[in-house]
């Protein structure tokens, strides 16, 4: 058995996950778009106001990310401890996630929030490239700071 193709796939998937974090923090919407299949099932049900999972176009998902993050002065997404399972041209990846968001706020108002949880991803290899088809953001710990900063950030845009 030749393990080289599997190792190559696992490294490519790790690059997709790292790219997902970096593209958001860098506000690089072109790079973010390159990570997704044409249709993506996005599940924010445990993270963002109980929104149910929905299938959206990659362009709409990128626009959602852009508008959500536009009002923040800075963000920091860190994905670690990747568990990658590859079966042919399909894969899953589970990654621990810590996401910090900061927005200027009036004195006495909490100006940040940190989400701790994981990303659950399903990917497919299309034309030799791994693309995300499903992305679940799963919050597994209490917020640090205040999730109300999302509303503060939205009010700035």
Backbone as a printed PyTorch tensor [residue, N CA C, xyz], in Angstrom:
tensor([[[  0.8410,  -1.1910,   0.0000],
         [  0.0000,   0.0000,   0.0000],
         [  0.8810,   1.2480,   0.0000]],

        [[  0.5290,   2.2090,  -0.8350],
         [  1.2720,   3.4510,  -0.9300],
         [  0.5420,   4.5260,  -0.1250]],

        [[  1.1570,   4.9780,   0.9490],
         [  0.5290,   5.9610,   1.8310],
         [  0.6960,   7.3860,   1.3250]],

        [[  1.5340,   7.5910,   0.3040],
         [  1.8040,   8.9390,  -0.1730],
         [  0.5540,   9.6880,  -0.6570]],

        [[ -0.3370,   9.0770,  -1.4610],
         [ -1.5490,   9.8270,  -1.8560],
         [ -2.4170,  10.2330,  -0.6580]],

        [[ -2.5710,   9.3520,   0.3280],
         [ -3.3710,   9.7080,   1.5060],
         [ -2.7160,  10.8430,   2.2830]],

        [[ -1.4070,  10.7860,   2.4620],
         [ -0.7090,  11.8720,   3.1620],
         [ -0.8460,  13.1880,   2.4000]],

        [[ -0.7550,  13.1090,   1.0790],
         [ -0.9160,  14.2980,   0.2550],
         [ -2.3150,  14.8880,   0.4270]],

        [[ -3.3410,  14.0310,   0.4310],
         [ -4.7110,  14.5060,   0.6450],
         [ -4.8750,  15.1160,   2.0220]],

        [[ -4.3270,  14.4730,   3.0350],
         [ -4.4560,  14.9850,   4.4040],
         [ -3.7950,  16.3680,   4.5360]],

        [[ -2.6350,  16.5470,   3.9190],
         [ -1.9610,  17.8480,   3.9520],
         [ -2.7690,  18.9040,   3.1930]],

        [[ -3.3270,  18.5210,   2.0580],
         [ -4.1420,  19.4660,   1.2900],
         [ -5.3710,  19.9010,   2.0890]],

        [[ -5.9900,  18.9670,   2.7960],
         [ -7.1580,  19.2910,   3.6290],
         [ -6.7490,  20.1920,   4.7890]],

        [[ -5.6080,  19.9310,   5.3980],
         [ -5.1080,  20.7980,   6.4750],
         [ -4.8890,  22.2160,   5.9510]],

        [[ -4.3990,  22.3490,   4.7130],
         [ -4.2290,  23.6730,   4.1230],
         [ -5.5770,  24.3700,   3.9110]],

        [[ -6.6100,  23.6210,   3.5460],
         [ -7.9430,  24.2040,   3.3900],
         [ -8.4320,  24.7470,   4.7340]],

        [[ -8.2490,  23.9720,   5.7960],
         [ -8.7010,  24.4000,   7.1270],
         [ -7.9280,  25.6320,   7.5850]],

        [[ -6.6180,  25.6220,   7.4120],
         [ -5.8130,  26.8020,   7.7690],
         [ -6.2390,  27.9970,   6.9180]],

        [[ -6.4940,  27.7580,   5.6390],
         [ -6.9350,  28.8360,   4.7590],
         [ -8.2560,  29.4270,   5.1870]],

        [[ -9.1450,  28.5950,   5.7170],
         [-10.4390,  29.0710,   6.2070],
         [-10.2510,  30.0770,   7.3470]],

        [[ -9.3300,  29.7900,   8.2420],
         [ -9.0460,  30.7140,   9.3450],
         [ -8.3510,  31.9760,   8.8340]],

        [[ -7.2990,  31.8090,   8.0530],
         [ -6.5150,  32.9600,   7.5900],
         [ -7.3170,  33.8830,   6.6790]],

        [[ -8.0950,  33.3250,   5.7590],
         [ -8.8430,  34.1680,   4.8230],
         [ -9.8180,  35.0760,   5.5640]],

        [[-10.4670,  34.5560,   6.6050],
         [-11.3890,  35.3950,   7.3740],
         [-10.6420,  36.5120,   8.0920]],

        [[ -9.5300,  36.1710,   8.7460],
         [ -8.7760,  37.1840,   9.4940],
         [ -8.1080,  38.2030,   8.5820]],

        [[ -7.6930,  37.7590,   7.3920],
         [ -7.0620,  38.6540,   6.4240],
         [ -8.0780,  39.4310,   5.6000]],

        [[ -9.3500,  39.0940,   5.7430],
         [-10.4150,  39.6880,   4.9290],
         [-10.1300,  39.4650,   3.4450]],

        [[ -9.6410,  38.2830,   3.1330],
         [ -9.3050,  37.9140,   1.7610],
         [-10.4570,  37.0760,   1.2080]],

        [[-11.4500,  37.7600,   0.6570],
         [-12.6830,  37.1090,   0.2360],
         [-12.4860,  36.2540,  -1.0070]],

        [[-11.5260,  36.5980,  -1.8520],
         [-11.2180,  35.7730,  -3.0240],
         [-10.6390,  34.4350,  -2.5600]],

        [[ -9.7030,  34.4860,  -1.6190],
         [ -9.1140,  33.2510,  -1.0860],
         [-10.1740,  32.4160,  -0.3740]],

        [[-11.0650,  33.0700,   0.3660],
         [-12.1210,  32.3390,   1.0600],
         [-13.0100,  31.6180,   0.0600]],

        [[-13.3910,  32.2790,  -1.0150],
         [-14.2750,  31.6710,  -2.0150],
         [-13.6540,  30.4120,  -2.6120]],

        [[-12.3340,  30.4170,  -2.8100],
         [-11.6450,  29.2780,  -3.4220],
         [-11.7140,  28.0060,  -2.5800]],

        [[-12.1150,  28.1130,  -1.3390],
         [-12.1400,  26.9600,  -0.4320],
         [-13.4330,  26.1630,  -0.5050]],

        [[-14.4540,  26.6950,  -1.1810],
         [-15.7900,  26.1140,  -1.1250],
         [-16.2520,  25.5550,  -2.4640]],

        [[-17.0520,  24.4830,  -2.3800],
         [-17.7850,  23.9900,  -3.5400],
         [-18.8460,  25.0260,  -3.8980]],

        [[-19.5000,  24.8470,  -5.0300],
         [-20.5130,  25.8160,  -5.4710],
         [-21.6640,  25.9520,  -4.4710]],

        [[-22.0860,  24.8390,  -3.8700],
         [-23.1380,  24.8380,  -2.8440],
         [-22.5300,  24.3440,  -1.5370]],

        [[-22.8720,  25.0110,  -0.4500],
         [-22.3220,  24.6680,   0.8580],
         [-23.4610,  24.6130,   1.8700]],

        [[-23.4720,  23.5670,   2.6780],
         [-24.4070,  23.5210,   3.7980],
         [-23.7010,  24.1410,   4.9920]],

        [[-24.2630,  25.2240,   5.4920],
         [-23.6890,  25.9770,   6.6050],
         [-24.5570,  25.7680,   7.8340]],

        [[-23.9330,  25.3160,   8.9240],
         [-24.6570,  25.0510,  10.1610],
         [-24.0650,  25.9110,  11.2720]],

        [[-24.7930,  26.9440,  11.6470],
         [-24.3990,  27.8380,  12.7370],
         [-25.3600,  27.7080,  13.9160]],

        [[-26.0760,  26.5990,  13.9800],
         [-27.1740,  26.4640,  14.9370],
         [-26.7300,  26.5490,  16.3920]],

        [[-25.5150,  26.1470,  16.7220],
         [-25.0750,  26.2470,  18.1220],
         [-24.2280,  27.4780,  18.3600]],

        [[-23.9290,  28.2150,  17.3090],
         [-22.9870,  29.3260,  17.4310],
         [-23.6510,  30.6880,  17.3360]],

        [[-24.4900,  30.8750,  16.3590],
         [-24.9200,  32.2220,  16.0040],
         [-26.4360,  32.3150,  16.0200]],

        [[-26.9750,  32.6880,  17.1530],
         [-28.4140,  32.9640,  17.3000],
         [-29.3140,  31.7890,  16.9110]],

        [[-28.8340,  30.5670,  17.0300],
         [-29.6760,  29.4070,  16.7730],
         [-30.1310,  29.2590,  15.3400]],

        [[-29.4420,  29.8710,  14.4140],
         [-29.8130,  29.7930,  12.9890],
         [-29.7730,  28.3350,  12.5250]],

        [[-30.8180,  27.8280,  11.8950],
         [-30.8100,  26.4300,  11.4400],
         [-29.8560,  26.2540,  10.2540]],

        [[-29.3820,  25.0240,  10.0250],
         [-28.5140,  24.7760,   8.8660],
         [-29.2260,  25.1690,   7.5750]],

        [[-28.4300,  25.6510,   6.6230],
         [-28.9810,  26.0590,   5.3310],
         [-27.9570,  25.7850,   4.2370]],

        [[-28.4520,  25.4340,   3.0740],
         [-27.5720,  25.2730,   1.9230],
         [-27.5870,  26.5850,   1.1540]],

        [[-26.3900,  27.1200,   0.9210],
         [-26.2300,  28.4180,   0.2680],
         [-25.1880,  28.2840,  -0.8350]],

        [[-25.1630,  29.2600,  -1.7140],
         [-24.0900,  29.2770,  -2.7030],
         [-22.8070,  29.7270,  -2.0120]],

        [[-21.7010,  29.3540,  -2.5980],
         [-20.4150,  29.7830,  -2.0390],
         [-20.3160,  31.3060,  -2.0460]],

        [[-20.8110,  31.9380,  -3.0850],
         [-20.7680,  33.3990,  -3.1550],
         [-21.5770,  34.0240,  -2.0150]],

        [[-22.7490,  33.4720,  -1.7150],
         [-23.5560,  33.9900,  -0.6070],
         [-22.8790,  33.7580,   0.7400]],

        [[-22.2140,  32.6190,   0.8960],
         [-21.5100,  32.3430,   2.1400],
         [-20.3760,  33.3460,   2.3520]],

        [[-19.6270,  33.6200,   1.3080],
         [-18.5330,  34.5920,   1.4020],
         [-19.0840,  35.9770,   1.7200]],

        [[-20.2000,  36.3370,   1.1110],
         [-20.8120,  37.6330,   1.4090],
         [-21.2820,  37.6940,   2.8630]],

        [[-21.8230,  36.5970,   3.3790],
         [-22.2060,  36.5410,   4.7900],
         [-20.9840,  36.7400,   5.6860]],

        [[-19.8940,  36.0810,   5.3700],
         [-18.6620,  36.2500,   6.1540],
         [-18.1780,  37.6910,   6.0810]],

        [[-18.1850,  38.2470,   4.8810],
         [-17.7070,  39.6230,   4.7030],
         [-18.5370,  40.6100,   5.5170]],

        [[-19.8540,  40.5020,   5.4180],
         [-20.7020,  41.4610,   6.1360],
         [-20.6640,  41.2290,   7.6460]],

        [[-20.5340,  39.9840,   8.0740],
         [-20.4540,  39.6930,   9.5130],
         [-19.1730,  40.2420,  10.1120]],

        [[-18.0810,  40.1220,   9.3940],
         [-16.7790,  40.5090,   9.9500],
         [-16.4070,  41.9620,   9.6780]],

        [[-17.1360,  42.6310,   8.7930],
         [-16.7580,  43.9900,   8.3730],
         [-16.6690,  44.9820,   9.5290]],

        [[-17.5300,  44.8850,  10.5130],
         [-17.5470,  45.8630,  11.5970],
         [-16.5550,  45.6080,  12.7140]],

        [[-15.8650,  44.4950,  12.6720],
         [-14.8720,  44.1870,  13.7020],
         [-13.5370,  44.8290,  13.3600]],

        [[-12.8610,  45.3580,  14.3770],
         [-11.5090,  45.8720,  14.1580],
         [-10.5270,  44.7400,  13.8900]],

        [[-10.7260,  43.6190,  14.5950],
         [ -9.8430,  42.4870,  14.3620],
         [-10.5470,  41.1970,  14.7640]],

        [[-10.0960,  40.1310,  14.1320],
         [-10.5310,  38.7840,  14.4880],
         [ -9.3020,  37.8920,  14.4990]],

        [[ -9.4310,  36.7760,  15.1850],
         [ -8.3490,  35.7880,  15.1980],
         [ -8.9820,  34.4120,  15.3060]],

        [[ -8.8810,  33.6400,  14.2320],
         [ -9.4170,  32.2800,  14.1920],
         [ -8.2460,  31.3110,  14.2490]],

        [[ -8.2780,  30.3820,  15.1920],
         [ -7.2120,  29.3890,  15.3270],
         [ -7.8190,  27.9910,  15.2940]],

        [[ -7.4600,  27.2350,  14.2750],
         [ -7.9510,  25.8600,  14.1170],
         [ -6.8040,  24.9020,  14.4350]],

        [[ -7.0590,  23.9620,  15.3560],
         [ -6.0080,  23.0400,  15.7800],
         [ -6.5570,  21.6240,  15.9030]],

        [[ -5.6470,  20.6840,  16.1500],
         [ -6.0010,  19.2960,  16.4630],
         [ -6.9090,  18.6840,  15.4050]],

        [[ -6.5020,  18.7700,  14.1620],
         [ -7.3120,  18.2680,  13.0570],
         [ -7.4030,  16.7440,  13.0750]],

        [[ -8.6340,  16.2540,  12.9530],
         [ -8.9010,  14.8370,  12.7290],
         [ -9.4370,  14.7060,  11.3100]],

        [[ -8.6420,  14.1550,  10.4280],
         [ -8.9960,  14.0560,   9.0180],
         [ -9.2420,  12.5970,   8.6760]],

        [[-10.3600,  12.3340,   8.0060],
         [-10.7020,  11.0020,   7.5180],
         [-10.9800,  11.1260,   6.0290]],

        [[-10.2110,  10.3840,   5.2240],
         [-10.3530,  10.4260,   3.7740],
         [-10.8720,   9.0830,   3.2850]],

        [[-11.9180,   9.1330,   2.4770],
         [-12.4640,   7.9480,   1.8200],
         [-12.6500,   8.2920,   0.3500]],

        [[-11.6880,   7.8980,  -0.4620],
         [-11.7610,   8.2220,  -1.8790],
         [-11.6980,   9.7170,  -2.0900]],

        [[-12.7190,  10.2660,  -2.7630],
         [-12.7760,  11.7000,  -3.0400],
         [-13.6470,  12.4570,  -2.0490]],

        [[-13.9290,  11.8310,  -0.8990],
         [-14.6810,  12.5000,   0.1560],
         [-13.8570,  12.4750,   1.4380]],

        [[-14.0620,  13.4870,   2.2700],
         [-13.3190,  13.5550,   3.5240],
         [-14.1320,  14.3050,   4.5660]],

        [[-13.8080,  14.0360,   5.8160],
         [-14.3200,  14.8200,   6.9240],
         [-13.1230,  15.3630,   7.6890]],

        [[-13.3340,  16.4880,   8.3240],
         [-12.2910,  17.0640,   9.1740],
         [-12.9660,  17.7220,  10.3680]],

        [[-12.4720,  17.3850,  11.5300],
         [-12.9280,  18.0240,  12.7660],
         [-11.7320,  18.7640,  13.3360]],

        [[-11.9200,  20.0380,  13.6500],
         [-10.8340,  20.8640,  14.1650],
         [-11.3080,  21.6510,  15.3740]],

        [[-10.4930,  21.6910,  16.4170],
         [-10.8000,  22.5910,  17.5170],
         [-10.6890,  24.0230,  17.0010]],

        [[-11.5520,  24.8960,  17.5070],
         [-11.6010,  26.2670,  17.0140],
         [-11.7050,  27.2320,  18.1830]],

        [[-10.8680,  28.2570,  18.1420],
         [-11.0010,  29.4030,  19.0330],
         [-11.0760,  30.6200,  18.1280]],

        [[-12.1330,  31.3930,  18.2700],
         [-12.3360,  32.5630,  17.4180],
         [-12.5540,  33.7930,  18.2960]],

        [[-11.6490,  34.7580,  18.1710],
         [-11.7020,  36.0050,  18.9300],
         [-12.1850,  37.1170,  17.9980]],

        [[-13.1160,  37.9470,  18.4840],
         [-13.6510,  39.0730,  17.7130],
         [-13.6230,  40.3240,  18.5970]],

        [[-13.1190,  41.4320,  18.0440],
         [-13.0400,  42.6870,  18.8050],
         [-13.6650,  43.8220,  18.0040]],

        [[-14.4230,  44.6450,  18.7100],
         [-15.0290,  45.8360,  18.1170],
         [-14.8990,  46.9770,  19.1290]],

        [[-14.5840,  48.1930,  18.6730],
         [-14.5610,  49.3050,  19.6260],
         [-15.9390,  49.4950,  20.2650]],

        [[-15.9410,  49.7870,  21.5280],
         [-17.2070,  49.9740,  22.2430],
         [-17.0550,  51.1040,  23.2540]],

        [[-18.1830,  51.6360,  23.6800],
         [-18.1840,  52.6750,  24.6970],
         [-17.5820,  52.1310,  25.9890]],

        [[-17.0140,  53.0050,  26.8300],
         [-16.4830,  52.5510,  28.1270],
         [-17.5430,  51.7890,  28.9150]],

        [[-17.1440,  50.7010,  29.5020],
         [-18.0470,  49.8810,  30.2990],
         [-18.7920,  48.8300,  29.4910]],

        [[-18.7180,  48.8790,  28.1650],
         [-19.3730,  47.8970,  27.3070],
         [-18.3260,  46.8570,  26.8970]],

        [[-18.6770,  45.6060,  27.0080],
         [-17.7510,  44.5400,  26.6270],
         [-17.4880,  44.6540,  25.1260]],

        [[-16.2050,  44.6970,  24.7540],
         [-15.8210,  44.9770,  23.3730],
         [-15.2780,  43.7670,  22.6080]],

        [[-15.4730,  42.5920,  23.1620],
         [-14.9330,  41.4040,  22.4920],
         [-15.7640,  40.1700,  22.8400]],

        [[-15.5760,  39.1350,  22.0490],
         [-16.0850,  37.8260,  22.4260],
         [-15.1400,  36.7740,  21.8520]],

        [[-15.0840,  35.6780,  22.5540],
         [-14.2930,  34.5420,  22.1070],
         [-15.1970,  33.3240,  22.1230]],

        [[-15.2120,  32.6320,  20.9850],
         [-15.9670,  31.3920,  20.8600],
         [-14.9780,  30.2430,  20.8960]],

        [[-15.2930,  29.2430,  21.6940],
         [-14.4960,  28.0190,  21.7310],
         [-15.3920,  26.8710,  21.3010]],

        [[-14.8830,  26.0850,  20.4020],
         [-15.6630,  24.9640,  19.9140],
         [-14.9050,  24.2130,  18.8580]],

        [[-15.6150,  23.9100,  17.7660],
         [-14.9580,  23.1660,  16.6880],
         [-15.6140,  23.4970,  15.3590]],

        [[-14.8710,  23.1960,  14.3100],
         [-15.4080,  23.1780,  12.9620],
         [-15.5500,  21.7210,  12.5590]],

        [[-16.7180,  21.3320,  12.0900],
         [-16.9430,  20.0220,  11.4780],
         [-17.1310,  20.2690,   9.9880]],

        [[-16.2200,  19.7290,   9.1950],
         [-16.2250,  19.9770,   7.7580],
         [-16.3970,  18.6820,   6.9800]],

        [[-17.1270,  18.7720,   5.8840],
         [-17.1660,  17.7000,   4.8900],
         [-16.6230,  18.3080,   3.6080]],

        [[-15.6920,  17.5760,   3.0030],
         [-15.0290,  18.0640,   1.8100],
         [-15.1400,  17.0370,   0.6950]],

        [[-14.9950,  17.5250,  -0.5310],
         [-14.9970,  16.6500,  -1.7000],
         [-13.8480,  17.1070,  -2.6080]],

        [[-13.1840,  16.1270,  -3.1820],
         [-12.1080,  16.4190,  -4.1200],
         [-12.7120,  16.5450,  -5.5130]],

        [[-12.6500,  17.7520,  -6.0560],
         [-13.1930,  18.0500,  -7.3760],
         [-12.0710,  18.6010,  -8.2470]],

        [[-11.8660,  17.9860,  -9.3940],
         [-10.7910,  18.4000, -10.3030],
         [ -9.4510,  18.4970,  -9.5770]],

        [[ -9.1900,  17.5400,  -8.6870],
         [ -7.9200,  17.4710,  -7.9840],
         [ -7.7720,  18.4200,  -6.8140]],

        [[ -8.8350,  19.1300,  -6.4470],
         [ -8.7610,  20.1260,  -5.3680],
         [ -9.8130,  19.8280,  -4.3110]],

        [[ -9.4230,  19.8580,  -3.0390],
         [-10.3600,  19.6440,  -1.9380],
         [-11.1550,  20.9070,  -1.6780]],

        [[-12.4900,  20.7720,  -1.6610],
         [-13.3910,  21.8940,  -1.4310],
         [-14.3820,  21.5510,  -0.3260]],

        [[-14.7370,  22.5440,   0.4620],
         [-15.6740,  22.3680,   1.5620],
         [-17.0980,  22.3330,   1.0160]],

        [[-17.8420,  21.2820,   1.3830],
         [-19.2570,  21.1680,   1.0180],
         [-20.1750,  21.3860,   2.2220]],

        [[-19.6760,  21.1070,   3.4080],
         [-20.4590,  21.3380,   4.6290],
         [-19.5280,  21.9360,   5.6760]],

        [[-20.0620,  22.9390,   6.3870],
         [-19.2850,  23.6180,   7.4220],
         [-20.2020,  23.8580,   8.6130]],

        [[-19.9150,  23.1620,   9.6970],
         [-20.6480,  23.3740,  10.9460],
         [-19.7030,  24.0550,  11.9360]],

        [[-20.1770,  25.1510,  12.5110],
         [-19.4560,  25.8400,  13.5770],
         [-20.1740,  25.4490,  14.8630]],

        [[-19.4990,  24.6740,  15.7020],
         [-20.1250,  24.0960,  16.8940],
         [-19.4910,  24.7180,  18.1370]],

        [[-20.2800,  25.5110,  18.8520],
         [-19.7920,  26.1030,  20.1090],
         [-19.9240,  25.0550,  21.1950]],

        [[-18.8220,  24.7830,  21.9140],
         [-18.8220,  23.7360,  22.9370],
         [-18.5390,  24.2710,  24.3350]],

        [[-18.3390,  25.5620,  24.4650],
         [-18.0390,  26.1630,  25.7630],
         [-18.7620,  27.5050,  25.8390]],

        [[-18.9200,  28.0310,  27.0510],
         [-19.5770,  29.3490,  27.1720],
         [-18.7630,  30.4300,  26.4550]],

        [[-19.4810,  31.4700,  26.0110],
         [-18.8090,  32.6240,  25.4310],
         [-17.8840,  33.2470,  26.4650]],

        [[-16.7790,  33.7660,  26.0220],
         [-15.9550,  34.6460,  26.8480],
         [-16.1590,  36.0390,  26.2720]],

        [[-16.4190,  37.0020,  27.1180],
         [-16.8080,  38.3110,  26.6170],
         [-18.3050,  38.3050,  26.3780]],

        [[-18.7280,  38.9290,  25.2810],
         [-20.1650,  39.0180,  25.0100],
         [-20.4570,  38.8090,  23.5250]],

        [[-21.3850,  37.8890,  23.2160],
         [-21.7780,  37.7290,  21.8090],
         [-22.5210,  38.9550,  21.2730]],

        [[-22.8720,  39.8980,  22.1480],
         [-23.5210,  41.1290,  21.6950],
         [-22.6110,  41.9730,  20.8060]],

        [[-21.3130,  41.6630,  20.7870],
         [-20.4070,  42.4350,  19.9130],
         [-20.7430,  42.2330,  18.4500]],

        [[-21.4220,  41.1220,  18.1000],
         [-21.8560,  40.9490,  16.7150],
         [-22.8220,  42.0580,  16.3190]],

        [[-23.7280,  42.4290,  17.2150],
         [-24.6670,  43.5230,  16.9330],
         [-23.9300,  44.8570,  16.8870]],

        [[-22.9550,  45.0490,  17.7610],
         [-22.1530,  46.2750,  17.7260],
         [-21.4050,  46.3890,  16.3970]],

        [[-20.8290,  45.2790,  15.9520],
         [-20.0960,  45.2830,  14.6990],
         [-21.0310,  45.5500,  13.5200]],

        [[-22.2150,  44.9400,  13.5370],
         [-23.1710,  45.1410,  12.4490],
         [-23.6170,  46.6090,  12.3770]],

        [[-23.7380,  47.2470,  13.5290],
         [-24.1640,  48.6490,  13.5660],
         [-23.0990,  49.5840,  12.9790]],

        [[-21.8500,  49.1230,  12.9080],
         [-20.7620,  49.9510,  12.3790],
         [-20.7090,  49.9360,  10.8590]],

        [[-21.4070,  48.9860,  10.2390],
         [-21.2670,  48.8590,   8.7760],
         [-22.4200,  49.5180,   8.0500]]])
